Amino acid sequence: MIQSIKRPVRNLRWWIIGLVTLGTVLNYLARSTLSVAAPTLKDEFGMSTEAYSYVVLAFQLAYTVMQTVAGTILDVLGTRLGFFLFAVGWAASNMAHGLATSWQGLAFFRGLLGATEAAAIPAGAKSVSEWFPARERPLATSAFQMGTSVGAIAAPPLVVFCILHWGWESAFFITGALSLVWAAIWWFAYDTPQRHPRLGKAEQDMIARGQALNDGEVRPSTRAAVLKSRGFWAIAIPRFFAEPAWQTFNFFIPLYLVAVWKLDLKSVALWAWMPFVAADLGSLAAGLVPPWLMRRGASVLTSRKITMSVGAVCMIGPACIGLAGSPGLAIALFCIGGFAHQMLNGALITLCSDVFDSRMVGTASGMAGTMAWIGGMLFTLLIGQSADVYGYSPLFVALGVLDLIGMAALWALLRAEKASA
């Protein structure tokens, strides 16, 4: 362990998760740039909704495959180096969007972005497992998960401003450059608790005590053991059913507002950020509800399951978007959906740190993420094939039903407090 030669920073773990959160903000700002620019790009490249869905699909396919790969790379290279390399990659890939001259070129660069952005959630989960005791993990996970919403909130006003003043290309150049700056900060500021020169001895001991296993507890510590464990499938299956909602909110809200309510670009910028503010509140709920339940006698895993279930039930709200009589009411129901999804997803992501050995958190989170993105990818393909023909209403109903199925799978599979090796 490197001996500290500088004055320790108090509560350094929360500064670390703040840095992770900022990275997540910029990760989602980069990926959300396309959805805000989509109406402009559809005109620029003559894209149909189906062609746009293929551009989105390129991102999703690469992201889906690379979630597992990225998680493994993070476990092999370590969080510091691994996340740095992926951040540089997504920054460069995002800026390259501005060089596209057709929707096919846009799809190619979108695929590169998906491949490099895939490390964000596994890296966040791994950072939490390294830096936080079990009782603080829900709130720490909620903190970096809130970055996904903040990035989506920041995208509409920033991207619209860039498009109106400097053209659509500038939106990708600017959002990519911000990620490049963050990558440099990450490289110089992050390390594990065992090696960080600014971590005080008292905080290091507290983290270590909070991560100690209970007597007799065994956690999967190899890829094969992870795949064989009920705990993995209890996380992966609900994430498969939950991810379509989040990807629909991220990629299709602007197009929905234009197609159904005939809003212009400025009006989209006015409305499209609101569901992601609600999503931040859902992330916060995912961090606060489990500790509240545990203080009232719930076990660690039960507190996560109840939190996920509350979010799944709330997804009934966006299932009713087809009944909305105004864009304002539709956005209100999207807000309920944003809150619900981030609440249930925060509980599922935290479970990776609860169930698996810290050396396998990146791998387990990545493999669960691959399952999630397969679900999102399939649903995006469904939207591309059916939205122009049947409208969006049946799709929103399906999103609510899928999360209820995921809730049932979680309760059926995650019954014991101990993971089987």
Secondary structure, DSSP 4 states (H G I P E B T S, - for coil): -PPP-SPPPTTHHHHHHHHHHHHHHHHHHHHHHHHHHHHHHHHHHT--HHHHHHHHHHHHHHHHHHHHHHHHHHHHH-HHHHHHHHHHHHHHHHHHGGG--SHHHHHHHHHHHHHHHTTHHHHHHHHHHHH--GGGHHHHHHHHHHHHHHHHHHHHHHHHHHHHHH-HHHHHHHHHHHHHHHHHHHHHH---TTT-TT--HHHHHHHHHHHPPPTT-----SHHHHHH-HHHHHHHHHHHHHHHHHHHHHHHHHHHHHHHH---HHHHHHHTTHHHHHHHHHHHHHHHHHHHHHHTT--HHHHHHHHHHHHHHHTHHHHTGGG-SSHHHHHHHHHHHHHHHHHHHHHHHHHHHHHS-GGGHHHHHHHHHHHHHHHHHHHHHHHHHHHHHH-SHHHHHHHHHHHHHHHHHHHHH---SS---
